C-alpha cells in the first residue's frame, strides 16, 4: 500500500508589504525577465504577479481620471443654519452637470 499524508492545518495566506510588491513588479517589468522566473526567484505564484499588475493598471487608470463635482443640493437660507434651527433648512435640487462621454 502507498503512503498517506494527513493534513493537520491549513496554510494561511501570506501578506506582502507594498514595498515588496513594488520590488517584485519592478523585477518582473525588467527587460528580458519573465514572470515565471521572477515568481520562482521570489517564491510567489505567477498568477499573483499578474494580479498585482492588473491592480496597478487599475489604480493608475483611476488616478488619471479628472475629478468631477457632483451637485447634490443647495441650502437656500443660511441665517437659519446660523441660528441653529434645523427645521427651517430648505434644500432644493441643484441642476446636474453634463457628464463626459467615455
Secondary structure, 3 states (H helix, E strand, C coil): CCCCCCCCCCCCCCCCCHHHHHHHHHHHHCCCCCHHHHHHHHCCCHHHHHHHHHHHHHHHHHHHCCCCCCCCCEECCHHHHHHCCHHHCCEECCCCCCCCCC
